[in-house]
Amino acid sequence: MKLSCLQENLNRGLNVVGRAVATRTTLPITNNILLTTEQSRLKLAATNLEMAITCWIGAKIEEEGAITVPA
């Protein structure tokens, strides 16, 4: 995955979806944020298994892909 986007937009999106990240959990993946590229946009998603938040931000996509990163 290779992309570029405005730092301000990425920071704002991470702050929004970060509210859904689990703080204490037995599933370590719920401590992460999913980054996925789709149709010239970056999708940010997080869940704590009770609620999920998804946010889309505009980005220049050079290579499609997906990854999770610690929140």
Secondary structure, DSSP 4 states (H G I P E B T S, - for coil): -EEE--HHHHHHHHHHHGGGS-SS-S-GGGGEEEEEEETTEEEEEEE-SS-EEEEEEE-EEEE--EEEEE-
